[in-house]
Amino acid sequence: MQQIRYAKDRGHVQHGWLDSHHTFSFGGYQDPEWMGYSALRVINDDRVDAAAGFSPHSHRDMEIISYVLDGGLAHRDSTGGGSTLLPGELQLMTAGSGITHSEMNASRADPVHFLQIWILPNQGGVAPGYQQKPLDSAALRAGFSTVVAPATEAAPFAIHQDARLMIAWPAAGQALSQKLDPQRPHYLHVARGEVQLGGQTLSDGDAVMLSGESALELTAQSEAELLLFDLPPR
């Protein structure tokens, strides 16, 4: 079964310096029908003005993924982690027993556009941590590549959950085929670009929830950036 979540139907908040679209309930946007999907709790599509951002604040017991589409995001946290996250990289912060961090636009002239993603962990109170690495662009252009997975698996980023994040950067006209476990829910988010999925066209910010599906077949209509979550059964 496939259920589409169109970008236009997401929650939207405008705070002057911040223009944010919420796939699931967050902050001032609350919808009991959209509280998350399996362990996937938040996908916020954020645009932050130059020299603005999120001042130091705290989290606990959450796996937080940041993915930059345009610009640079300056990260600092209480583990000592800190650098500027750029397109082509990924950041995973384990809030665990408690972490304080800030996320600021690294530019004083240009906006930054990024996704912030929260995944519920399968254990609480673990040691906080911070990971940031460049992605393997060749692997992502070839098809879906697993970049986040449990620590027992050979992925670049380790997460405290039976969940995986696969990313693909297809070219226009490229067909992708990805096997799925029909016993597990999956969530495809179109971060950028346009793809054809069955008889549906999905573009920037659109998503589809997949349950009971054994494969994902799509064709990119333009260059695209796609995030596919493999999630624990609900």
C-alpha positions as a printed Julia matrix, in Angstrom:
234×3 Matrix{Float64}:
  0.0    0.0     0.0
  1.16   3.51   -0.8
 -0.05   6.73    0.84
  1.2   10.04   -0.52
  1.92  13.02    1.73
  2.02  16.05   -0.58
  4.28  18.97    0.29
  1.35  21.4     0.13
 -0.45  19.5     2.9
  2.35  19.78    5.46
  2.24  22.12    8.4
  3.82  25.51    7.78
  5.25  28.09   10.18
  6.88  31.43    9.44
  8.94  33.05   12.2
 10.51  35.87   10.21
 14.02  34.38   10.09
 12.68  30.83    9.74
 10.38  29.39    7.05
  9.61  25.78    7.98
  7.38  23.02    6.63
  6.58  20.15    9.0
  5.77  16.68    7.65
  4.67  15.6    11.14
  3.32  17.45   14.18
  5.94  19.77   15.63
  5.86  22.93   17.74
  2.86  25.06   16.83
  1.71  22.59   14.16
 -0.26  19.77   15.76
 -2.33  17.22   13.84
 -3.23  13.94   15.59
 -3.34  12.24   12.17
  0.32  13.11   11.55
  2.33  12.33   14.67
  5.03  10.33   12.88
  5.47   7.11   10.96
  6.87   4.15   12.89
 10.07   5.47   14.55
 10.27   8.45   12.16
  9.05  11.36   14.27
 10.11  14.61   12.52
 11.0   15.85    9.04
 11.29  19.62    9.11
 12.11  21.37    5.84
 13.79  24.56    7.08
 14.94  27.74    5.37
 16.89  30.06    7.67
 17.85  33.64    6.9
 21.48  34.77    6.76
 23.19  35.1    10.17
 20.15  33.57   11.93
 19.41  30.17   13.39
 18.61  28.06   16.42
 20.44  29.29   19.53
 21.64  26.73   22.13
 18.87  24.39   23.29
 18.7   20.88   24.65
 17.38  17.45   23.61
 17.45  13.95   25.03
 16.67  10.45   23.77
 16.42  11.31   20.08
 18.49  10.53   16.98
 18.72  13.79   14.98
 19.83  13.82   11.34
 20.63  17.03    9.44
 20.9   17.17    5.64
 21.76  20.43    3.86
 20.36  21.18    0.41
 21.75  24.72   -0.05
 24.13  26.85    1.98
 25.98  25.93    5.15
 24.83  25.09    8.68
 27.17  25.85   11.58
 26.79  23.24   14.34
 28.05  23.38   17.93
 27.18  21.0    20.75
 28.06  20.11   24.32
 30.02  16.98   23.29
 32.6   19.26   21.7
 31.3   18.5    18.23
 31.21  21.4    15.84
 31.72  22.22   12.18
 29.86  23.62    9.19
 27.59  21.1     7.46
 27.52  21.51    3.67
 25.6   19.91    0.78
 26.97  16.44    0.12
 27.5   15.72    3.82
 25.35  14.23    6.58
 25.25  14.86   10.3
 23.85  12.51   12.96
 23.54  13.67   16.56
 22.6   11.22   19.31
 20.91  13.23   22.05
 20.94  10.26   24.44
 21.11  11.23   28.12
 21.13  14.91   27.13
 22.85  17.26   24.71
 22.82  21.01   24.12
 23.45  22.31   20.62
 23.0   25.26   18.27
 22.38  25.29   14.51
 23.13  28.61   12.83
 23.31  29.76    9.23
 27.02  29.86    8.48
 26.58  32.73    5.99
 25.93  36.38    6.73
 24.67  36.93    3.18
 22.76  33.87    1.95
 19.99  31.65    3.37
 20.49  27.99    4.26
 18.01  25.25    3.29
 18.17  21.97    5.18
 16.18  19.03    6.49
 16.15  18.15   10.17
 14.99  14.6    10.85
 14.23  12.98   14.2
 14.12   9.22   14.75
 13.0    7.75   18.07
 15.75   5.54   19.56
 15.17   2.0    20.8
 17.01   2.71   24.05
 17.18   5.7    26.33
 19.96   7.32   28.28
 22.85   6.37   26.0
 25.96   8.54   25.79
 25.42  11.6    23.58
 27.34  11.63   20.33
 27.99  13.53   17.12
 28.91  12.2    13.68
 29.49  14.17   10.47
 30.94  12.85    7.21
 30.81  13.47    3.46
 28.54  11.15    1.51
 29.81   8.85   -1.25
 28.48  10.77   -4.24
 29.31   8.02   -6.76
 27.33   5.44   -4.78
 24.36   7.78   -4.37
 24.28   8.55   -8.09
 24.22   4.82   -8.87
 21.11   4.18   -6.75
 19.93   3.99   -3.16
 22.88   3.68   -0.8
 22.53   2.95    2.93
 24.16   5.75    4.9
 22.57   5.27    8.36
 22.01   1.88   10.03
 22.37   0.12   13.4
 25.94  -0.11   14.69
 26.08  -3.85   13.88
 25.87  -3.04   10.16
 28.53  -1.53    7.92
 27.07   1.91    7.28
 28.91   5.24    7.58
 26.6    6.41   10.4
 25.43   4.32   13.37
 21.99   4.81   14.92
 20.34   3.52   18.1
 17.31   2.06   16.32
 16.42  -0.79   13.99
 16.17   1.74   11.17
 18.07   2.65    8.04
 18.35   5.72    5.84
 19.15   5.23    2.16
 19.88   8.19   -0.11
 19.91   8.4    -3.92
 20.87  11.22   -6.27
 19.48  10.06   -9.64
 19.99  11.95  -12.9
 17.09  12.94  -15.15
 15.67   9.84  -16.84
 17.39   7.41  -14.47
 15.26   4.47  -13.27
 15.74   3.18   -9.74
 14.7   -0.18   -8.34
 15.06  -0.95   -4.63
 14.04  -4.18   -2.89
 11.94  -3.69    0.26
 11.0   -5.99    3.12
  7.17  -6.13    2.97
  7.08  -6.78    6.73
  8.57  -3.33    7.4
  7.21   0.17    6.74
  9.2    2.47    4.45
  9.04   6.21    3.87
 10.29   7.97    0.73
 10.91  11.73    0.93
 11.67  13.75   -2.2
 14.09  16.35   -0.9
 14.54  17.91   -4.31
 13.63  17.19   -7.92
 10.81  15.28   -9.58
 10.18  11.55   -9.85
  7.54   9.31  -11.4
  6.23   6.63   -9.04
  3.6    4.45  -10.69
  1.12   6.92  -12.12
  2.05   9.68   -9.67
  4.5   12.54  -10.05
  6.24  13.55   -6.84
  8.34  16.69   -6.48
 10.09  18.85   -3.85
  8.8   17.99   -0.38
  6.38  15.26   -1.46
  6.6   11.86    0.24
  5.05   8.43    0.17
  4.47   5.91    2.96
  4.95   2.32    1.85
  3.6   -0.71    3.7
  3.47  -4.33    2.53
  5.59  -3.44   -0.52
  8.39  -5.71   -1.76
  9.99  -3.2    -4.14
 10.2    0.49   -4.94
 10.31   1.33   -8.64
 10.6    4.94   -9.81
 12.04   7.1   -12.57
 13.62  10.5   -12.04
 12.1   13.2   -14.24
 14.9   15.59  -13.27
 18.01  15.48  -11.14
 16.75  14.56   -7.67
 17.74  13.96   -4.08
 15.75  11.15   -2.44
 15.69   9.9     1.15
 14.29   6.42    1.8
 13.71   5.28    5.41
 13.49   1.58    6.32
 11.68   1.54    9.67
 10.82  -0.98   12.4
  7.37  -2.63   12.27
  4.79  -0.63   14.19
